[in-house]
């Protein structure tokens, strides 16, 4: 395993642990100032909106596993595609399941940071209508 891949896997595991703990300080430190999250239904959150979900207690994660990770190294940036399995709720509404998740990591002063997370449904919500191509 290359040093970059090891570093990316380490920061990704710290991210998952911080999400479970609702650790806003760690999440803040792991993300760039211009961080964005694209959620599974297309919403976009900036860094403060993302962190506010934890500050307010609106988003609670009870378990999260980041696995089946593929990392591509581009020098001062890296991209991962992985599976995210979580038990979570937003304002009491379940947000649990398996998701495909893409991360963009960038180097800041020699340290890796998360610049972007995109979460997608791992399986479509249902089959396409008859006669419709996807």
ABEGO torsion letter per residue (X at the ends): XBAAAAAAAAAAAAAAAAAAAGBAAAAAAABBAABBBBBAAGBBBBAAAAAAAAAAGABBBABBBBBGBBBBBAGABBBBBBBBBBBBBBGGBBABEBBBBBBBBBBBGGBBBBABBBBBBABBAEBBBBGBBX
